[in-house]
Amino acid sequence: MTVPPGWGLYVHVPWCRIRCPYCPFVVVPDGGTAARDSEAFVDRILSWTDHPAFPGAPRTVYLGGGTPSRLALPALTRLLRALTAHAPEEVTVEANPEDVTPAWLDAALDAGMTRLSLGVQTMNGAHARRLGRAHTPADARRALALVADAGLTSWSVDVMVGLPEQTLAEVDEDLDALLAHAPPHVSLYGLTIEPGTPFERAVARGQLVPPDNDAQAVLLDRVVARLRAAGIHRYEVSNAARPGHEAVHNRGYWQGRPYLGLGPGAHSSTPEGARFQHVDDLDAWWSVPDPETGHEDPSPERTAIDRLLGGLRAIEGIDLAALARDTGLSPAASCVQTLVDGGLLDREGSRVVPTERGLALADAVTARMVDALSLVEATGPRR
């Protein structure tokens, strides 16, 4: 399979101050364990960075979680220096506003961080408390000002909309506060009620009423429009950036580049398309000599689905001729034409790209294309 050059390294840091009630990821409440175990965590991560399936050095490095800024600063800087020895193109660290100080920023920058992703979500105090966020609006404004003046190559801020009882006026207030700091990149998310989370249980008990899809779409449309007016253009379903500030690491996922994931629950995809992940239980992750599990060899069907899932989320779209060449599969021409006629896709030669409306309905568009996958032969596609 042909993929764009380079691979990405992702490190999953499992600690958070608390588990947010909407979060489905592999995280554990800190309670002091992050500082206590930081050095041992870094030792364990670094013992697996030289992976035989991933030759050479990573093109990009991303520290996510969880909350990487919960690591003790000496351990974080040691990890960054080790991972950036070969000067990757982009080195991102996720942080929460309450952890960001001038000393923290200076140390992380000196150790090799080039890009920071700031988990603000909302500037509204009541909504932040309901989401389990530790920061106050004042904390968020302070952190935004520090990050904007830190001399980073780029930085991003997270915005969440569709919160229970959130109004359009409150979304505008969030955007006013964020745009005052001219962020080069914004990640925008609609609140999703994930299985097994406290929010799911609250919805089941009738204690939480999330907005319906139409109401959430109105809020997301407002965010996209205001960002566009500020020169921050949507280039993927959940991401918008000023020109030149698109996330190189995250773009690798959508473009089908291989990635190595280290840390509890982190997933990997090798240059040959094989998949595996680290065990998703932190206690087990500490104790097993080899944390890799769930090995899965690539198949044409899985590869085609992954290409569609990634390509139809981003403005680059997907080259259907390349998809057919690499996998022997392509969506039926009638399905593609229906989506084009419906204003959800545009054609650019053999490539189809989502329209703005298509990005907003990316899950539905992708589901239609996956359902329409069929074998491609010299005489054309058939079921």
N, C-alpha and C positions, 0 to 999 in steps of 0.2 A: 504493500500500500504506500502511495506517495503522500508524504505529509510535509508541511513547511519546516524549514530547518530549525534546530535548537530544541531544547527541552526545558521544562520548568521544574523547579524544586519548591514544594510546599511543605511547611512545617506546621503541624497542628499543636498549638499550646492549649492544654485542656482546662486551664483554670479561669474562672470568672469570680468576680466579687460575690455574686449570687447567680443562681440559674434564673434567667428571665422567664416569665410565665409563657411566652410565645415560642421559646427556643427548643428545636428538636435535635440540636447537635450534641456531640460527645463532649460534654463539659461537666465539671464538678465545682461546687462552691469552694472558694479559696480557703477561708478559715485559717490562714497562716501557712498552709501547706505549700503554696507556690514559692514563697521566700525560702522555706526550709528545704524544698526539694529541687530548687532551680538548677543548682550545679550538677546534681545527679541526672536531671532531665537532659541538660545540654550534653553531658558525657554520652548518654544513651543515644541521642539523636546523631551526634557526630560519629558514633561507631558504625552507622549505617549509610553514611553519605556516599561512600565509595561502592556503588551498587553495580554488579556486573552487567545488568541490563541497560545501564545508562552510561555510555562511554563519554569521556571528556568532562567538561564543566558545564553547569547549567547556564542557560541564557538569562533566566530570570529567577529570583528568589522571592518567596512570599511567606511571611510569618503571620498566620491567622489563628483562629480559634473559635471559642475561647477568647482570651484576652492576652496577647503577648506582652502587653505593658504591665501585666501582673508579675512577670518574672523579675527576680532581683536584678538590679541594673548591671552588676558585674557579670552575671551569667548571661544576660541578654547581649551585652557588648562582646563577650567572648564568642557567643554563637554567631553573631553577625560578622565578626572578623574572620572566623573560620569559613563561613559560607561565601564570603565576598573576596576571598584571596585571589580569585581569577577574574575579578572585575566584571560581574554580570551587568547586563544592560540596564536592569531595573531591580531594585531591592525594596520591597514594600513591607512595612510593619503596621499591623492594626493596633490601635490604642483607644482607650476611653478618655473622655475629657478630664476626669478626676485624677488620672495618672500623669498627665502631661504637665511638665514643669520646664523652665529654661534649662536646668541642669540635665534633665532626662533627654530633652531634644539635642543638646550639645553632645552628650555622650553617644546617643544613637547615630547621629550624623557622623561623628568622628569614627565610629565603628563600621560605617559603610551603608547605612540606610540612605536611600535616595528619594523614597516616596513614603508618605504616611497616609493611612486610612483612618479617619477619626469617626468613632461610633457615636454620633450625636443623636440620631433618630428623630428627636423633637426638642424644640426649645421651650415648649410649654411645660411648666412645672407639674401640673396635675396629670397630664398625659405621661410625662416621664416617670412619675411615681407609679402609675398604673402599669407601665411597662417594666417596672423593676429597675429602672436606671438609677445609678448612684448620683449622677450629676444634677446640679441645679441649673436654671437658665444662666445664672452668673458664671458658673463653672464652664458651661459650654462657650459663652462669649469670650471668656478669658483664654480658653484653649484655642479657639479659632484665631484669635488675635496672635497668639504665640506661634501657631503653626504657619499662619500666613506670612509672618516676618522671619521665619527660621532659615530661609535660604535653601529649601528643598528643591530638587529638580521638578517635582510635582507633588500634589497631595489631593486627597479626596475626602468628602464628608458624606456620611450616610443620612438619608432622610426617609422616614417611614410615614405613609399616609393610610387612610382607611382605618384609623384608630376608633375604638368605640366612642361614639358621641362627638367625634371630631367634626368641626365645621369648616367651611370653605374659608371663612375669615381667619381661623386659627392656622390653616395651611399657609395663607398669605403672610401671616405674622412670622411663621417659621422661615419662609423664604426671604422675607425682608431682612431678618437677622443674619441668615446665611449669606445672602448675596452682598451684604455690606462688606464682607471680607473677600469678595471676588474669588471664590474657589475655582480652581482649574478643572475639577472633576467632581461629579455628584453621582452617588449610587442611590437610586430611588426604589423603594419597595412598598408594595401594598401589603398590609398585614394579612398573613395567612394563618388560619387556625389549624395547627399541625396536630396529628394524632399523638396521644399520650402526653400532651402538655397540660399544665394547669389551666390555660385558656380554653382548651377543648372541654375540660371538665366543667369549667364555669359556664360555658355555652350550654352544655347538656343540662345543667341545673337551672338554667334560665337566669343566671346572675350576670351574664355578659351577652350583649347583643351587638355583634359586629355589623358594619354596614353591608348592604347587599352589593352584588357585583356592579350594578349600574351606578350606585352612589360612589363606590370606590373608584370607578372609571372616571367619574366627573372630577374627583380630587386629583387623580393621576394626570388627567388631561391638563388641569390647571398647572401642575408642577412642570410638565413638559413644555407647555406654552411659555411660562415665565422664564424657564431656563433658556429656551431658544431665544427669547427676546434679549437675554443677557449674554448671548454668544456662546451658550453651553448647549451643544447639540446631542440629541440622543443617538448613540451609535450601536446600542444593544438594548434589549428589553428593559433592563434594570440599570443602565449606565448612560451617562451623558458627560461630554467633555468639551473643553475648548480645543481647537485644532492643535494636534501635537501632544495632547495630554491623555490620550486613550491609554487604558491599562494594558501594557504589553503582556504581562503574565496572564491575566484573565482572558485576553484575546486568544491566547494560545489554546485554552480549553475549547473555545468556539471554533477555532480553525483546525482542530484535530491534531495539534502538536502533542507529543508525549510529555508526561509529567510523572515525577517521583514524589509520592506523599509519605512523609514520616511523622510519626506521632499517633496516638490512639484514634482509631477510626479513619485515618487518612487513606485515600484511595490513590492508586497508581495506574498508569496506562503506558506500556513500554513502546519503544519505536516500532515493534512488530505488531502492536495492537493487543497484546496480552494484558490482562487485568489482575490486580490483587489489592489487598488492603491490609493495614495494620489492625490487629484485634481492637475492638471498640470498647473494651472494658479496661479502665485505667489500672486496676489492681493486677489484672492478668498481663497487661502490657509491661508492667514493671517486672514481672516474674518470669515470663517465658524467654528462653534464649533466642528464639526467632519469632518475631511478632507477625510475620506475613501469613495471611490466610486468604481463603476464597479465590484461589488461582483459577482463572478462566481464560482459555485460549480464544483467539479471535475467530469469528465466523463472518461470512459475507453479510448475513442478515443483521448481526449486531453492529458491524461496522457501518452499514448503510443507515441504520437507525440513529447511531451516534452522530454521523455526519449531518443528518437532517435536524436532529435535536440542537446541535451547535450552530449550524449554518443559518437556520431560519430564525434564530434569535438575534442575529446581527445584520448590519446594513450591507455587509459583503455578500450575504446570501450563500448560495451553493451552486457549484457547477455540475449540472446534471450529467453532462457528457463524461466528466471525470469520475463522478459517482458510478456510472454504468461501467466505465472502463475498469475501475478498481474493485468493484464488488459484483458485477454482473446483474445489478438490480437498479431499477429506476422507478419513480412514481409513474403511473399510467398518464399518458399525454392528456386524456380527457379530464383527469383530476387537476392537473396543472393549469389547463386552459380555463376551467371553471374558476379557479382561484385568481387567475389573471383577470378574467372578465368581471369578477366580483370586486376588483380593486384591492385585493389583499397581497398580490405579487405583481412585480414587473419583470419583464424579460430583458436580458442584456446578452444576446447571443444564446449560448447554451446555459448561461447562468440565470437563475431566478433570484430576485432579491425582494425582501418584504417591503411593502409600502409603510407609511406611518401607521395606517390603520392595521396593516398586517402585523407590525410589531406589537401593537396593543392587543391583538388576538393571536399571538404567536403560538400559544399552547394548542388552540383549535386548529390553526393552519398546519402545524406539525403533525397533529393526530391524523388529519385528513391525508397528508402526504405519506405518512407511515402506513396507513391502512391501504393505500393505493400502490405500495411497492410491488413490483412484478419482475420476473426474469426478463433480461434483454438478450435477444438473439439477432443474428444477421438480418432476419426478416422483420425484426421489430419486437416489441414487448408482448408477452402473453402471460396469462395466469397459469 
